[in-house]
Amino acid sequence: MGAVAFTVAFEGVEARLVEAQCAIASGMATFGVVGLADKAVSEARERVRAALTVLSFALPSKRITVNLSPADLPKEGSHFDLPIAMAVLAALEIVPADQVEAFVFMGELSLDGRILPVAGALPAAVAAAAEGKALMVPRASAAEAAWVGMTEVYGVTTLSEIVAHFTGRQTLTRAEAAEMAETTQFPDLRDVKGQERAKRALEIAAAGRHHMLMIGPPGSGKSMLAKRLPGILPPLSAEEALETSMVHSVAGLLTGGITRARPFCDPHHTASQAAIVGGGRGAKPGQISLAHNGVLFMDELPEFPRMVLDTLRQPMESGEVMVARASAHVRYPCRFLLVAAANPCRCGHMADAEKACSKAPICGQDYMGRISGPLMDRFDLRVDVPPVSWQDLDLPADGERSATIAARVQAAREIQAERYHGLDLRVNSEVEGELLDEIARPDAEGRALLQRVAERFGLTARGYHRVLRVARTIADLEAAPDVTRGHIAEAVSYRTVLSAK
């Protein structure tokens, strides 16, 4: 007797179809699972045995072998419990084998037969749809999987429900797609008093997804500004929501459906390289991938280990990261907006003669020197955030609200979406080559200004092109068709902050 049930194994955000092949033959009574399975998968036989016992299905005193094919693909996770159980039930002819083969199964079995939630239901739904199969997952994971919309998804809570469905005693209903209720209320930019230049830089960063570095003494409002950035970003589009949710689903962070809110990740400076970039057991996604299509805020940037900072350079350019390990080579998307904050020196008061330490200004050079030149070159916007006096704090708030700024950002994003329609581009920060020369060609005065700045401050080729991208975004915020000298001048002013020191 033999039967097959289908499930998936994950390689990054991609799910590969796996066959759980069950064979029952005469011989010594054993229950083995083979096929490059990790400890959690190998332990599935005991959970399956206990769950079947609860349903009064006793395993025969024969040799039961479950092979997870392809055998050279690593199998990790507890979601293999349900497909193994279904392959055994089909081999015992308790449920129809042909009907079982029409499904992809995922779920962890409890000893009493309950089916517990697992990570990765959304990529599994995409894989099932590609193979023309339906998907059966724990009920708590069904809402996110149903959002794919290209295959039938059924949510179940117990193994007995599945047996009843396949034996015709009770029919399961299809799961409905759902989105998580947006309960996060981001603070308003109006609460930040002063710092108008930094607010303007945040608006430009949000409109074109330009990486931004803020430098200022402690208490100047750098963290306040960064935490208000998600409030001026437009909600995720349907395509972006699917991409972002795929990463979060693999990481086990989705509950109750997908979300349209842009992610905001703020790792501590003691975080390891694997936590930031990805890796560890199973090559899981790191913070840069969890921030895909959202914001990655790195406070106290020079305090991060040098190795961690240098690993950001390639992902910032390409928008994806390859996590290479001995047992896995996994690619994750990571088109994030990096907002970093730093004190000018270790004590933070280098510009204040009364508070600065005795090592100023050398301490500032040493401290900022922890950020390598190639990484610094990748920040499109560099902003000085000066201290705010108590007199300014005592004044009533009179700045623009986040909603007003968000409307301008949304309009600029719509201009870019129309400009790059049909291309694998979304925002100005991704443009390069001939297309950049075409859309961001400045007028004669702007070109002359840019050439003088390039000679005076020694702009690299990357820096030159990044100035053009920022200028194009500034023009989009004004709905201007062409890049002029004014746009170039403002873009250059954000590029030469550190160069002038």
NUDOFI-879929 format. One record per residue (C-alpha): residue in three letters; z, x negated, y. Coordinates in nm, 3 decimals. Layout:
N
{'ALA'; {Z; X; Y}}
...
end
This chain:
501
{'MET'; {0.000; 0.000; 0.000}}
{'GLY'; {-0.083; -0.123; 0.349}}
{'ALA'; {-0.112; 0.004; 0.706}}
{'VAL'; {-0.165; -0.119; 1.061}}
{'ALA'; {0.002; -0.035; 1.392}}
{'PHE'; {-0.102; -0.184; 1.723}}
{'THR'; {0.103; -0.338; 2.002}}
{'VAL'; {0.056; -0.613; 2.263}}
{'ALA'; {0.171; -0.966; 2.338}}
{'PHE'; {0.181; -1.093; 2.695}}
{'GLU'; {0.009; -1.390; 2.851}}
{'GLY'; {0.120; -1.372; 3.212}}
{'VAL'; {0.022; -1.030; 3.347}}
{'GLU'; {-0.240; -0.985; 3.077}}
{'ALA'; {-0.164; -0.803; 2.752}}
{'ARG'; {-0.345; -0.900; 2.431}}
{'LEU'; {-0.376; -0.656; 2.145}}
{'VAL'; {-0.170; -0.742; 1.837}}
{'GLU'; {-0.191; -0.586; 1.491}}
{'ALA'; {0.131; -0.520; 1.302}}
{'GLN'; {-0.002; -0.527; 0.944}}
{'CYS'; {0.238; -0.399; 0.680}}
{'ALA'; {0.191; -0.462; 0.310}}
{'ILE'; {0.421; -0.327; 0.037}}
{'ALA'; {0.391; -0.489; -0.305}}
{'SER'; {0.588; -0.520; -0.624}}
{'GLY'; {0.837; -0.801; -0.648}}
{'MET'; {1.179; -0.901; -0.523}}
{'ALA'; {1.316; -0.660; -0.260}}
{'THR'; {1.260; -0.841; 0.072}}
{'PHE'; {1.157; -0.750; 0.426}}
{'GLY'; {0.984; -1.031; 0.612}}
{'VAL'; {0.810; -1.062; 0.948}}
{'VAL'; {0.553; -1.340; 0.994}}
{'GLY'; {0.305; -1.434; 1.263}}
{'LEU'; {0.465; -1.685; 1.503}}
{'ALA'; {0.750; -1.449; 1.594}}
{'ASP'; {1.050; -1.556; 1.798}}
{'LYS'; {1.412; -1.477; 1.713}}
{'ALA'; {1.409; -1.133; 1.877}}
{'VAL'; {1.102; -1.030; 1.677}}
{'SER'; {1.239; -1.170; 1.351}}
{'GLU'; {1.556; -0.967; 1.399}}
{'ALA'; {1.346; -0.650; 1.430}}
{'ARG'; {1.356; -0.598; 1.052}}
{'GLU'; {1.730; -0.526; 1.065}}
{'ARG'; {1.694; -0.283; 1.354}}
{'VAL'; {1.403; -0.111; 1.179}}
{'ARG'; {1.597; -0.088; 0.855}}
{'ALA'; {1.899; 0.069; 1.029}}
{'ALA'; {1.687; 0.315; 1.230}}
{'LEU'; {1.499; 0.433; 0.920}}
{'THR'; {1.826; 0.477; 0.737}}
{'VAL'; {1.946; 0.712; 1.014}}
{'LEU'; {1.630; 0.919; 0.954}}
{'SER'; {1.709; 0.925; 0.580}}
{'PHE'; {1.407; 0.708; 0.499}}
{'ALA'; {1.516; 0.447; 0.248}}
{'LEU'; {1.305; 0.136; 0.211}}
{'PRO'; {1.177; 0.087; -0.145}}
{'SER'; {1.302; -0.199; -0.358}}
{'LYS'; {0.977; -0.390; -0.313}}
{'ARG'; {0.841; -0.683; -0.115}}
{'ILE'; {0.767; -0.564; 0.238}}
{'THR'; {0.571; -0.804; 0.457}}
{'VAL'; {0.476; -0.745; 0.820}}
{'ASN'; {0.218; -0.980; 0.968}}
{'LEU'; {0.168; -0.991; 1.344}}
{'SER'; {-0.195; -1.084; 1.397}}
{'PRO'; {-0.339; -1.301; 1.548}}
{'ALA'; {-0.090; -1.534; 1.385}}
{'ASP'; {-0.145; -1.822; 1.630}}
{'LEU'; {-0.040; -1.614; 1.933}}
{'PRO'; {0.331; -1.646; 2.020}}
{'LYS'; {0.519; -1.315; 1.990}}
{'GLU'; {0.824; -1.271; 2.213}}
{'GLY'; {1.039; -0.975; 2.302}}
{'SER'; {1.203; -0.672; 2.148}}
{'HIS'; {0.910; -0.437; 2.210}}
{'PHE'; {0.772; -0.525; 1.863}}
{'ASP'; {1.043; -0.309; 1.699}}
{'LEU'; {0.853; 0.019; 1.733}}
{'PRO'; {0.511; -0.101; 1.608}}
{'ILE'; {0.676; -0.268; 1.307}}
{'ALA'; {0.860; 0.057; 1.230}}
{'MET'; {0.538; 0.260; 1.264}}
{'ALA'; {0.347; 0.020; 1.037}}
{'VAL'; {0.619; 0.055; 0.772}}
{'LEU'; {0.623; 0.435; 0.803}}
{'ALA'; {0.245; 0.447; 0.771}}
{'ALA'; {0.253; 0.216; 0.468}}
{'LEU'; {0.512; 0.444; 0.307}}
{'GLU'; {0.277; 0.738; 0.381}}
{'ILE'; {0.543; 0.916; 0.583}}
{'VAL'; {0.307; 0.941; 0.879}}
{'PRO'; {-0.078; 0.942; 0.867}}
{'ALA'; {-0.208; 0.586; 0.888}}
{'ASP'; {-0.533; 0.682; 1.064}}
{'GLN'; {-0.343; 0.859; 1.345}}
{'VAL'; {-0.107; 0.565; 1.389}}
{'GLU'; {-0.403; 0.331; 1.437}}
{'ALA'; {-0.515; 0.535; 1.738}}
{'PHE'; {-0.206; 0.429; 1.935}}
{'VAL'; {-0.055; 0.120; 2.090}}
{'PHE'; {0.324; 0.116; 2.047}}
{'MET'; {0.597; -0.053; 2.249}}
{'GLY'; {0.973; -0.006; 2.229}}
{'GLU'; {1.303; -0.155; 2.123}}
{'LEU'; {1.486; 0.030; 1.849}}
{'SER'; {1.856; 0.101; 1.863}}
{'LEU'; {2.046; 0.115; 1.535}}
{'ASP'; {2.074; 0.493; 1.568}}
{'GLY'; {1.700; 0.543; 1.614}}
{'ARG'; {1.688; 0.563; 1.993}}
{'ILE'; {1.402; 0.386; 2.168}}
{'LEU'; {1.515; 0.165; 2.455}}
{'PRO'; {1.309; 0.062; 2.762}}
{'VAL'; {1.108; -0.261; 2.754}}
{'ALA'; {0.918; -0.470; 3.008}}
{'GLY'; {0.540; -0.474; 3.040}}
{'ALA'; {0.442; -0.109; 2.995}}
{'LEU'; {0.190; -0.125; 3.281}}
{'PRO'; {-0.016; -0.419; 3.144}}
{'ALA'; {0.009; -0.258; 2.800}}
{'ALA'; {-0.150; 0.060; 2.936}}
{'VAL'; {-0.440; -0.142; 3.077}}
{'ALA'; {-0.490; -0.314; 2.740}}
{'ALA'; {-0.470; 0.017; 2.552}}
{'ALA'; {-0.728; 0.172; 2.783}}
{'ALA'; {-0.962; -0.122; 2.730}}
{'GLU'; {-0.941; -0.067; 2.352}}
{'GLY'; {-0.980; 0.311; 2.376}}
{'LYS'; {-0.634; 0.381; 2.238}}
{'ALA'; {-0.341; 0.594; 2.353}}
{'LEU'; {-0.006; 0.438; 2.440}}
{'MET'; {0.340; 0.535; 2.318}}
{'VAL'; {0.632; 0.378; 2.505}}
{'PRO'; {0.999; 0.456; 2.579}}
{'ARG'; {1.031; 0.751; 2.813}}
{'ALA'; {1.189; 0.537; 3.086}}
{'SER'; {0.874; 0.320; 3.090}}
{'ALA'; {0.619; 0.600; 3.067}}
{'ALA'; {0.590; 0.683; 3.439}}
{'GLU'; {0.467; 0.336; 3.533}}
{'ALA'; {0.226; 0.319; 3.238}}
{'ALA'; {0.077; 0.660; 3.316}}
{'TRP'; {-0.014; 0.538; 3.664}}
{'VAL'; {-0.309; 0.348; 3.516}}
{'GLY'; {-0.473; 0.685; 3.446}}
{'MET'; {-0.734; 0.554; 3.201}}
{'THR'; {-0.554; 0.641; 2.878}}
{'GLU'; {-0.310; 0.893; 2.736}}
{'VAL'; {0.052; 0.785; 2.765}}
{'TYR'; {0.341; 0.940; 2.575}}
{'GLY'; {0.706; 0.876; 2.650}}
{'VAL'; {0.956; 0.905; 2.364}}
{'THR'; {1.331; 0.871; 2.332}}
{'THR'; {1.388; 0.860; 1.954}}
{'LEU'; {1.200; 0.754; 1.645}}
{'SER'; {1.247; 1.104; 1.499}}
{'GLU'; {1.037; 1.248; 1.787}}
{'ILE'; {0.749; 1.021; 1.690}}
{'VAL'; {0.771; 1.116; 1.322}}
{'ALA'; {0.778; 1.484; 1.418}}
{'HIS'; {0.470; 1.436; 1.637}}
{'PHE'; {0.264; 1.266; 1.366}}
{'THR'; {0.371; 1.513; 1.098}}
{'GLY'; {0.282; 1.811; 1.318}}
{'ARG'; {0.633; 1.951; 1.351}}
{'GLN'; {0.656; 1.883; 1.726}}
{'THR'; {0.389; 1.781; 1.973}}
{'LEU'; {0.467; 1.531; 2.244}}
{'THR'; {0.349; 1.595; 2.598}}
{'ARG'; {0.162; 1.339; 2.804}}
{'ALA'; {0.360; 1.148; 3.061}}
{'GLU'; {0.284; 1.197; 3.429}}
{'ALA'; {0.235; 0.911; 3.671}}
{'ALA'; {0.512; 0.862; 3.923}}
{'GLU'; {0.596; 0.641; 4.217}}
{'MET'; {0.944; 0.525; 4.300}}
{'ALA'; {1.105; 0.702; 4.591}}
{'GLU'; {1.105; 0.468; 4.889}}
{'THR'; {1.468; 0.441; 4.992}}
{'THR'; {1.456; 0.102; 5.162}}
{'GLN'; {1.484; 0.123; 5.539}}
{'PHE'; {1.392; -0.204; 5.702}}
{'PRO'; {1.576; -0.285; 6.026}}
{'ASP'; {1.390; -0.240; 6.353}}
{'LEU'; {1.247; -0.530; 6.554}}
{'ARG'; {1.382; -0.361; 6.864}}
{'ASP'; {1.730; -0.473; 6.754}}
{'VAL'; {1.633; -0.837; 6.814}}
{'LYS'; {1.696; -0.912; 7.180}}
{'GLY'; {1.480; -1.173; 7.340}}
{'GLN'; {1.257; -1.393; 7.121}}
{'GLU'; {0.940; -1.223; 7.241}}
{'ARG'; {0.723; -1.516; 7.136}}
{'ALA'; {0.863; -1.508; 6.784}}
{'LYS'; {0.804; -1.133; 6.766}}
{'ARG'; {0.443; -1.186; 6.871}}
{'ALA'; {0.404; -1.451; 6.602}}
{'LEU'; {0.544; -1.208; 6.343}}
{'GLU'; {0.284; -0.952; 6.446}}
{'ILE'; {0.002; -1.204; 6.406}}
{'ALA'; {0.141; -1.320; 6.071}}
{'ALA'; {0.158; -0.961; 5.945}}
{'ALA'; {-0.192; -0.876; 6.065}}
{'GLY'; {-0.369; -1.170; 5.898}}
{'ARG'; {-0.116; -1.284; 5.635}}
{'HIS'; {-0.063; -1.618; 5.804}}
{'HIS'; {0.219; -1.842; 5.687}}
{'MET'; {0.485; -1.892; 5.954}}
{'LEU'; {0.761; -2.146; 6.023}}
{'MET'; {1.047; -2.076; 6.265}}
{'ILE'; {1.259; -2.363; 6.396}}
{'GLY'; {1.575; -2.305; 6.596}}
{'PRO'; {1.950; -2.362; 6.609}}
{'PRO'; {2.194; -2.156; 6.403}}
{'GLY'; {2.242; -1.804; 6.533}}
{'SER'; {1.912; -1.786; 6.721}}
{'GLY'; {1.789; -1.492; 6.511}}
{'LYS'; {1.551; -1.650; 6.261}}
{'SER'; {1.682; -1.454; 5.963}}
{'MET'; {1.696; -1.133; 6.167}}
{'LEU'; {1.330; -1.172; 6.256}}
{'ALA'; {1.219; -1.249; 5.900}}
{'LYS'; {1.403; -0.952; 5.751}}
{'ARG'; {1.224; -0.720; 5.991}}
{'LEU'; {0.878; -0.840; 5.894}}
{'PRO'; {0.834; -0.595; 5.601}}
{'GLY'; {0.892; -0.311; 5.849}}
{'ILE'; {0.568; -0.390; 6.034}}
{'LEU'; {0.352; -0.449; 5.726}}
{'PRO'; {0.127; -0.165; 5.605}}
{'PRO'; {0.213; -0.006; 5.269}}
{'LEU'; {0.043; -0.139; 4.959}}
{'SER'; {-0.300; 0.004; 4.882}}
{'ALA'; {-0.357; 0.152; 4.537}}
{'GLU'; {-0.520; -0.173; 4.417}}
{'GLU'; {-0.244; -0.389; 4.563}}
{'ALA'; {0.026; -0.162; 4.419}}
{'LEU'; {-0.124; -0.199; 4.072}}
{'GLU'; {-0.147; -0.580; 4.103}}
{'THR'; {0.209; -0.613; 4.230}}
{'SER'; {0.351; -0.370; 3.976}}
{'MET'; {0.183; -0.558; 3.691}}
{'VAL'; {0.385; -0.867; 3.779}}
{'HIS'; {0.706; -0.669; 3.826}}
{'SER'; {0.646; -0.484; 3.499}}
{'VAL'; {0.616; -0.809; 3.304}}
{'ALA'; {0.936; -0.926; 3.472}}
{'GLY'; {1.113; -0.601; 3.375}}
{'LEU'; {1.179; -0.497; 3.736}}
{'LEU'; {1.008; -0.157; 3.738}}
{'THR'; {1.218; 0.156; 3.689}}
{'GLY'; {1.081; 0.505; 3.728}}
{'GLY'; {0.726; 0.419; 3.835}}
{'ILE'; {0.543; 0.187; 4.070}}
{'THR'; {0.617; 0.135; 4.437}}
{'ARG'; {0.402; 0.116; 4.752}}
{'ALA'; {0.661; -0.092; 4.941}}
{'ARG'; {0.570; -0.455; 4.988}}
{'PRO'; {0.808; -0.690; 4.804}}
{'PHE'; {1.047; -0.911; 5.000}}
{'CYS'; {1.190; -1.212; 4.815}}
{'ASP'; {1.444; -1.447; 4.970}}
{'PRO'; {1.551; -1.711; 4.716}}
{'HIS'; {1.848; -1.936; 4.790}}
{'HIS'; {1.777; -2.300; 4.861}}
{'THR'; {1.954; -2.399; 4.539}}
{'ALA'; {1.692; -2.215; 4.329}}
{'SER'; {1.518; -2.425; 4.066}}
{'GLN'; {1.149; -2.499; 4.044}}
{'ALA'; {1.111; -2.255; 3.753}}
{'ALA'; {1.282; -1.980; 3.954}}
{'ILE'; {1.050; -2.031; 4.253}}
{'VAL'; {0.715; -2.108; 4.087}}
{'GLY'; {0.768; -1.959; 3.742}}
{'GLY'; {0.843; -2.095; 3.397}}
{'GLY'; {1.149; -2.117; 3.178}}
{'ARG'; {1.161; -1.941; 2.844}}
{'GLY'; {0.839; -1.746; 2.801}}
{'ALA'; {0.685; -1.882; 3.125}}
{'LYS'; {0.810; -1.587; 3.331}}
{'PRO'; {0.687; -1.521; 3.686}}
{'GLY'; {0.875; -1.689; 3.969}}
{'GLN'; {0.962; -1.575; 4.319}}
{'ILE'; {0.620; -1.660; 4.458}}
{'SER'; {0.458; -1.421; 4.208}}
{'LEU'; {0.723; -1.152; 4.251}}
{'ALA'; {0.637; -1.171; 4.624}}
{'HIS'; {0.266; -1.111; 4.550}}
{'ASN'; {0.116; -0.899; 4.831}}
{'GLY'; {0.451; -0.919; 5.009}}
{'VAL'; {0.683; -1.161; 5.187}}
{'LEU'; {0.852; -1.475; 5.060}}
{'PHE'; {1.130; -1.579; 5.298}}
{'MET'; {1.267; -1.931; 5.253}}
{'ASP'; {1.566; -1.985; 5.478}}
{'GLU'; {1.689; -2.340; 5.538}}
{'LEU'; {1.354; -2.474; 5.421}}
{'PRO'; {1.442; -2.848; 5.439}}
{'GLU'; {1.738; -2.785; 5.207}}
{'PHE'; {1.510; -2.688; 4.918}}
{'PRO'; {1.445; -2.973; 4.671}}
{'ARG'; {1.140; -3.179; 4.762}}
{'MET'; {0.980; -3.108; 4.425}}
{'VAL'; {1.012; -2.733; 4.480}}
{'LEU'; {0.855; -2.753; 4.825}}
{'ASP'; {0.561; -2.961; 4.704}}
{'THR'; {0.484; -2.712; 4.426}}
{'LEU'; {0.418; -2.449; 4.696}}
{'ARG'; {0.118; -2.630; 4.837}}
{'GLN'; {-0.145; -2.528; 4.584}}
{'PRO'; {-0.030; -2.163; 4.546}}
{'MET'; {-0.034; -2.119; 4.926}}
{'GLU'; {-0.402; -2.215; 4.927}}
{'SER'; {-0.535; -2.052; 4.611}}
{'GLY'; {-0.323; -1.737; 4.583}}
{'GLU'; {-0.247; -1.800; 4.216}}
{'VAL'; {-0.032; -2.034; 4.011}}
{'MET'; {-0.075; -2.177; 3.663}}
{'VAL'; {0.255; -2.210; 3.477}}
{'ALA'; {0.187; -2.471; 3.212}}
{'ARG'; {0.434; -2.523; 2.931}}
{'ALA'; {0.407; -2.679; 2.586}}
{'SER'; {0.378; -2.338; 2.423}}
{'ALA'; {0.207; -2.143; 2.701}}
{'HIS'; {-0.043; -2.171; 2.985}}
{'VAL'; {0.002; -1.862; 3.199}}
{'ARG'; {-0.169; -1.769; 3.525}}
{'TYR'; {0.006; -1.543; 3.777}}
{'PRO'; {-0.121; -1.409; 4.111}}
{'CYS'; {0.078; -1.513; 4.419}}
{'ARG'; {-0.091; -1.405; 4.743}}
{'PHE'; {0.230; -1.404; 4.942}}
{'LEU'; {0.313; -1.436; 5.310}}
{'LEU'; {0.550; -1.730; 5.345}}
{'VAL'; {0.798; -1.709; 5.630}}
{'ALA'; {1.022; -2.014; 5.650}}
{'ALA'; {1.315; -2.091; 5.876}}
{'ALA'; {1.475; -2.425; 5.955}}
{'ASN'; {1.731; -2.580; 6.184}}
{'PRO'; {1.593; -2.866; 6.398}}
{'CYS'; {1.841; -3.107; 6.237}}
{'ARG'; {2.132; -3.102; 5.994}}
{'CYS'; {2.390; -3.000; 6.255}}
{'GLY'; {2.139; -2.760; 6.411}}
{'HIS'; {2.210; -2.845; 6.775}}
{'MET'; {1.974; -3.135; 6.844}}
{'ALA'; {1.847; -2.979; 7.170}}
{'ASP'; {2.199; -2.915; 7.305}}
{'ALA'; {2.349; -3.238; 7.439}}
{'GLU'; {2.701; -3.091; 7.434}}
{'LYS'; {2.687; -2.990; 7.067}}
{'ALA'; {2.449; -3.244; 6.915}}
{'CYS'; {2.583; -3.509; 6.682}}
{'SER'; {2.573; -3.879; 6.760}}
{'LYS'; {2.262; -3.933; 6.546}}
{'ALA'; {2.033; -3.715; 6.759}}
{'PRO'; {1.733; -3.725; 6.782}}
{'ILE'; {1.685; -3.948; 6.477}}
{'CYS'; {1.868; -3.698; 6.258}}
{'GLY'; {1.609; -3.434; 6.352}}
{'GLN'; {1.321; -3.657; 6.247}}
{'ASP'; {1.488; -3.734; 5.916}}
{'TYR'; {1.577; -3.371; 5.853}}
{'MET'; {1.233; -3.224; 5.926}}
{'GLY'; {1.081; -3.518; 5.740}}
{'ARG'; {1.194; -3.351; 5.420}}
{'ILE'; {0.900; -3.116; 5.469}}
{'SER'; {0.590; -3.309; 5.370}}
{'GLY'; {0.291; -3.331; 5.601}}
{'PRO'; {0.054; -3.147; 5.363}}
{'LEU'; {0.300; -2.857; 5.335}}
{'MET'; {0.356; -2.846; 5.712}}
{'ASP'; {-0.021; -2.840; 5.761}}
{'ARG'; {-0.037; -2.513; 5.567}}
{'PHE'; {0.175; -2.320; 5.820}}
{'ASP'; {-0.062; -2.137; 6.053}}
{'LEU'; {0.215; -2.039; 6.294}}
{'ARG'; {0.497; -2.266; 6.405}}
{'VAL'; {0.745; -2.112; 6.646}}
{'ASP'; {1.041; -2.249; 6.839}}
{'VAL'; {1.325; -1.996; 6.833}}
{'PRO'; {1.561; -2.091; 7.119}}
{'PRO'; {1.925; -1.982; 7.131}}
{'VAL'; {2.002; -1.647; 7.292}}
{'SER'; {2.271; -1.638; 7.560}}
{'TRP'; {2.550; -1.385; 7.550}}
{'GLN'; {2.417; -1.240; 7.877}}
{'ASP'; {2.093; -1.147; 7.698}}
{'LEU'; {2.286; -0.995; 7.412}}
{'ASP'; {2.475; -0.777; 7.657}}
{'LEU'; {2.152; -0.623; 7.788}}
{'PRO'; {2.019; -0.296; 7.642}}
{'ALA'; {1.738; -0.321; 7.387}}
{'ASP'; {1.403; -0.285; 7.559}}
{'GLY'; {1.149; -0.431; 7.313}}
{'GLU'; {0.887; -0.249; 7.108}}
{'ARG'; {0.990; -0.068; 6.795}}
{'SER'; {0.865; -0.176; 6.456}}
{'ALA'; {0.661; 0.144; 6.422}}
{'THR'; {0.461; 0.061; 6.735}}
{'ILE'; {0.386; -0.291; 6.618}}
{'ALA'; {0.311; -0.166; 6.267}}
{'ALA'; {0.041; 0.065; 6.408}}
{'ARG'; {-0.137; -0.233; 6.567}}
{'VAL'; {-0.104; -0.434; 6.246}}
{'GLN'; {-0.246; -0.144; 6.045}}
{'ALA'; {-0.544; -0.115; 6.281}}
{'ALA'; {-0.612; -0.489; 6.250}}
{'ARG'; {-0.589; -0.470; 5.871}}
{'GLU'; {-0.839; -0.183; 5.869}}
{'ILE'; {-1.083; -0.391; 6.073}}
{'GLN'; {-1.052; -0.671; 5.819}}
{'ALA'; {-1.089; -0.433; 5.525}}
{'GLU'; {-1.416; -0.306; 5.670}}
{'ARG'; {-1.539; -0.657; 5.750}}
{'TYR'; {-1.473; -0.787; 5.397}}
{'HIS'; {-1.580; -0.476; 5.210}}
{'GLY'; {-1.751; -0.575; 4.888}}
{'LEU'; {-1.609; -0.929; 4.900}}
{'ASP'; {-1.313; -1.074; 4.711}}
{'LEU'; {-1.129; -1.104; 5.043}}
{'ARG'; {-0.872; -0.888; 5.218}}
{'VAL'; {-0.733; -1.070; 5.521}}
{'ASN'; {-0.844; -1.341; 5.762}}
{'SER'; {-0.623; -1.612; 5.610}}
{'GLU'; {-0.840; -1.609; 5.296}}
{'VAL'; {-1.173; -1.670; 5.471}}
{'GLU'; {-1.342; -2.008; 5.453}}
{'GLY'; {-1.679; -2.181; 5.467}}
{'GLU'; {-1.983; -2.026; 5.627}}
{'LEU'; {-1.823; -1.685; 5.655}}
{'LEU'; {-1.542; -1.829; 5.871}}
{'ASP'; {-1.797; -1.995; 6.097}}
{'GLU'; {-1.976; -1.664; 6.128}}
{'ILE'; {-1.683; -1.432; 6.205}}
{'ALA'; {-1.464; -1.672; 6.406}}
{'ARG'; {-1.719; -1.865; 6.610}}
{'PRO'; {-1.559; -1.902; 6.956}}
{'ASP'; {-1.743; -1.881; 7.285}}
{'ALA'; {-1.841; -2.198; 7.469}}
{'GLU'; {-1.512; -2.226; 7.659}}
{'GLY'; {-1.309; -2.163; 7.346}}
{'ARG'; {-1.502; -2.425; 7.149}}
{'ALA'; {-1.453; -2.683; 7.424}}
{'LEU'; {-1.079; -2.611; 7.432}}
{'LEU'; {-1.051; -2.641; 7.054}}
{'GLN'; {-1.234; -2.971; 7.055}}
{'ARG'; {-1.000; -3.113; 7.319}}
{'VAL'; {-0.695; -3.000; 7.123}}
{'ALA'; {-0.834; -3.145; 6.801}}
{'GLU'; {-0.880; -3.483; 6.971}}
{'ARG'; {-0.546; -3.475; 7.153}}
{'PHE'; {-0.327; -3.370; 6.862}}
{'GLY'; {-0.534; -3.501; 6.572}}
{'LEU'; {-0.594; -3.170; 6.395}}
{'THR'; {-0.693; -3.205; 6.032}}
{'ALA'; {-0.994; -3.017; 5.898}}
{'ARG'; {-0.751; -2.767; 5.745}}
{'GLY'; {-0.569; -2.729; 6.075}}
{'TYR'; {-0.895; -2.677; 6.263}}
{'HIS'; {-1.000; -2.394; 6.033}}
{'ARG'; {-0.656; -2.237; 6.038}}
{'VAL'; {-0.667; -2.219; 6.416}}
{'LEU'; {-0.995; -2.030; 6.388}}
{'ARG'; {-0.845; -1.787; 6.136}}
{'VAL'; {-0.545; -1.717; 6.358}}
{'ALA'; {-0.774; -1.670; 6.659}}
{'ARG'; {-0.978; -1.419; 6.460}}
{'THR'; {-0.662; -1.225; 6.377}}
{'ILE'; {-0.552; -1.224; 6.742}}
{'ALA'; {-0.894; -1.085; 6.834}}
{'ASP'; {-0.861; -0.817; 6.564}}
{'LEU'; {-0.525; -0.709; 6.710}}
{'GLU'; {-0.712; -0.648; 7.036}}
{'ALA'; {-1.008; -0.492; 6.851}}
{'ALA'; {-1.225; -0.759; 7.016}}
{'PRO'; {-1.560; -0.826; 6.844}}
{'ASP'; {-1.574; -1.195; 6.944}}
{'VAL'; {-1.329; -1.485; 6.958}}
{'THR'; {-1.280; -1.603; 7.315}}
{'ARG'; {-1.103; -1.888; 7.490}}
{'GLY'; {-0.787; -1.679; 7.529}}
{'HIS'; {-0.766; -1.618; 7.156}}
{'ILE'; {-0.816; -1.987; 7.084}}
{'ALA'; {-0.553; -2.086; 7.340}}
{'GLU'; {-0.289; -1.859; 7.185}}
{'ALA'; {-0.375; -1.972; 6.832}}
{'VAL'; {-0.352; -2.338; 6.936}}
{'SER'; {-0.014; -2.282; 7.101}}
{'TYR'; {0.132; -2.188; 6.762}}
{'ARG'; {-0.024; -2.490; 6.595}}
{'THR'; {0.098; -2.767; 6.825}}
{'VAL'; {0.470; -2.689; 6.847}}
{'LEU'; {0.580; -2.978; 6.627}}
{'SER'; {0.293; -3.204; 6.727}}
{'ALA'; {0.407; -3.208; 7.088}}
{'LYS'; {0.756; -3.333; 6.997}}
end
